[in-house]
Amino acid sequence: MITFSMSWWELALMIIAIAVIFGTVALVRLLKSVSATVETAENMMKENRKQIDAIVENIDGITNNTNDITAKANVMTDNLEQTMRHMEEDVLNPAIAVMSKISKILGILKKK
């Protein structure tokens, strides 16, 4: 039969060695997770940098498009003002005048 005897310092040394092994495994897992996180962040930063560069390259086109849209909106606003003025002068004012005359005629007819 085999007997196994240890002293207290050998037992403490074995427990410390096991703790160091488990600590090392946990540290490797942590560093692997941190590495994956940093790699993901780096990829996102590269993609964002590409998108920002594309926006900067196209800023002249965007500005020109914005200027074109603003100019067209100004023309549309001017056309709307002219249309409203035309409706007031050529449609509403004559209609109100006719209605006023009809009202006066009906008023005269009612009195008789």
C-alpha positions in Angstrom: 0.0 0.0 0.0 1.2 3.5 -0.8 1.1 6.1 1.8 1.0 9.8 1.1 2.1 12.2 3.7 2.5 15.9 3.4 3.6 18.6 5.7 1.6 21.8 6.1 3.9 24.0 4.0 3.7 21.5 1.1 -0.1 21.6 1.3 0.0 25.4 1.4 2.3 25.4 -1.6 0.0 23.0 -3.5 -3.0 25.2 -2.8 -1.1 28.3 -3.9 -0.1 26.6 -7.1 -3.7 25.5 -7.9 -4.9 29.1 -7.2 -2.2 30.5 -9.5 -3.3 28.1 -12.2 -7.0 29.1 -11.8 -6.0 32.8 -11.7 -3.9 32.4 -14.8 -6.8 30.8 -16.7 -9.2 33.5 -15.5 -6.7 36.2 -16.5 -6.3 34.6 -20.0 -10.1 34.6 -20.5 -10.3 38.2 -19.4 -7.5 39.3 -21.7 -9.1 37.4 -24.6 -12.4 39.1 -23.9 -10.7 42.5 -23.7 -8.9 41.8 -27.0 -12.2 40.9 -28.7 -13.8 44.1 -27.4 -10.9 46.3 -28.5 -10.9 44.6 -31.9 -14.6 45.3 -32.3 -14.2 48.9 -31.2 -11.3 49.3 -33.7 -13.4 47.9 -36.5 -16.3 50.3 -35.7 -13.8 53.2 -35.6 -12.5 52.2 -39.0 -16.0 52.0 -40.4 -16.9 55.4 -38.9 -13.8 56.9 -40.3 -14.7 55.6 -43.8 -18.2 57.1 -43.5 -16.9 60.4 -42.2 -14.3 60.6 -45.1 -17.1 59.8 -47.6 -19.3 62.6 -46.1 -16.3 65.0 -46.2 -15.7 64.1 -49.9 -19.3 64.7 -50.7 -19.8 67.9 -48.7 -19.5 70.1 -51.8 -22.3 68.1 -53.5 -24.4 68.2 -50.4 -23.9 71.9 -50.1 -24.8 72.4 -53.8 -27.9 70.3 -53.5 -28.9 72.2 -50.4 -28.4 75.5 -52.3 -30.5 74.2 -55.2 -33.3 73.1 -52.9 -33.3 76.4 -51.2 -33.4 78.3 -54.5 -36.3 76.1 -55.7 -38.1 76.6 -52.4 -37.7 80.4 -52.8 -39.1 80.2 -56.4 -42.1 78.1 -55.2 -42.7 80.6 -52.4 -42.7 83.5 -54.8 -45.0 81.6 -57.1 -47.4 80.9 -54.2 -47.4 84.6 -53.3 -48.2 85.6 -56.9 -51.0 82.9 -57.0 -52.5 84.2 -53.8 -52.3 87.8 -55.0 -53.9 86.7 -58.3 -56.7 84.8 -56.5 -57.4 87.8 -54.3 -57.4 90.4 -57.0 -59.1 88.4 -59.8 -61.3 86.0 -58.0 -62.1 86.9 -54.4 -62.5 90.7 -54.7 -64.8 90.5 -57.8 -66.8 87.7 -56.1 -67.2 89.9 -53.0 -68.2 92.9 -55.1 -70.8 90.8 -56.9 -72.1 89.4 -53.6 -72.3 92.9 -52.2 -74.3 94.1 -55.1 -76.6 91.1 -54.9 -77.1 91.7 -51.2 -78.0 95.4 -51.9 -80.4 94.3 -54.6 -82.0 91.7 -52.3 -82.2 94.3 -49.6 -84.0 96.7 -51.8 -86.4 94.0 -52.9 -87.1 93.0 -49.3 -88.1 96.6 -48.4 -90.7 96.8 -51.1 
